């Protein structure tokens, strides 16, 4: 399979995607980035030996690829997605696929109309506990959801400077801090497991670094049909590494703790243990699963259509935090 990689300077490229692609039976036929330095650095680091471009449109004009692995600063993502869709080019894209759901929505509609294969990295859907809860929801066994909670706290954002992605600390380009970085995972799992979002209330804090991007965001989501409450906490406040806690409560069960491996406490006194993927291994699996989905013609774990409602909640959360009010959707 011929793969072109647009946006190799994005921090996900060397950390997750290129190692996962290169261990599989694919050929990296071209790479691009707006910065020549990134093209040279990443091309040399992974000994790619393929053409490198600073204009992805020229790459797409000159190189034929089966699928494009696409990343970019957040403010450039929707334009890149629109170009790929207009060309009918199958692609993966890193979340959040842009800064404005109203811009992304018509691009998603065009992708559906043209039948373009799209995949977005909402990789938390692969975690073991999440997959079991999704199966139960589909089978009508989950019960009435009451409460959802997902805490994802990460280390200092200065690491993005070390990764040559200084734009991650610029809200005009990134959209914000942890809300626009990790927030998609928090919001997506509420929609995926619980309910569509009807109301959003969010608050953020800048007290740790007093920087342009927030240190911490807390958001509350209300389920449109169920009235279930979902609480998400996302931050750059951990000295190093990540801290996660995940829980779902329904009238049939409760689970709390690890998002990957854990126990479902059933209200009939039973317990179901769940195994599955955990940690950052989901990214390697995502690459393989996306390539297989494209090759076999099945749907990937998530598409551009799934990102639109997530981005809409992110926009509402940013408005709520800025204005100090709740926002109805």
C-alpha positions, 0 to 999 in steps of 0.5 A: 500500500502506498502511503503519503504523509502530510505534516511530518512535523506534527508531534504525533508523526515521529512519536506514533504514526511513522513507527507504526506505519514502517513496521507494516507492509506499506511504502512511504512514497512522499512526505511534506511539511510547511517547514523544510527543516521538518521534512529534512529532520524526519526524513533523515530520522526514519531514513525514508528516502522518498520525495519531500515537499513543503507544499502538500498540493504539489505532493498530491499533484505529483505523487500517487498514494492509496491513502494519505496520513495527514496532520497539521496545526489545528488551524490548518486542518479543515482546509487540508481535509477539504482539499483531500476530499475535493480530490477524492483522496482517502485519508487519516487525520489527527484530531481535532480536524480544525477549530470550528465545527461549522467549517468542518460540517460541510466538508464532512457532508462532501466526503459522504457525498463523494464516498471518500474514505476518512479516518480520525484518530479518536483512539480512546474507542479502542480501550478495553472497558470502552469497547465492552460498554459500547457492545452493551449499549448496542445490545441494549444491555447498558441500562439508563446512563446516569453519570460519566467521568473522564479525567485525563491530566498530562504533563507540561506543554513545554514538551511541544517546544522540544518537539518543534511544535511551538504552535501548540502553545498558541491559542490562535493556531491550536484553538486552546490548550488541553481542551483542544488537545485531549478534549476530543477523547473526553467528549467523544466517549460521552457521545459514543457510550452515553448520549448526544450532548444537549448542554455544556458548561465549562470553566478553565484556569490559567493560574499555573503558568499564566500563559496564553493557553489554559492549564486546566479545563473542567466541562460538564455535559448533559445528555440530550435524551437521557439527562445523564451528566458527564464530567471531563477534566483535562489539563497540563498540570501533572509534573510528568506523564499522564493521569487517567480515571474513567467511570460510567454509572447506569441503572444496571452497572458501574465501572470506575478506574482504568479506561482499558482494563477493569471490572464492571460492577453489575447491580445484580451482585455480579462482576464482569472483568474486562481485558483489552488495550491500555495506554498508548498502544492504542495508536499502533493498533489504530494504524493497523486497523485503519489500513485494514479498514481501507484495504477491506472496504469497511468503516474505520473506528471513527470518521470525519462525521464523528469529529463534527459533534465533538468539535461542536461541543469543544466550541461550546465549551470554549464559549462557556468558559470564556463567557461564564455561562452554560451553552445549549446545543 
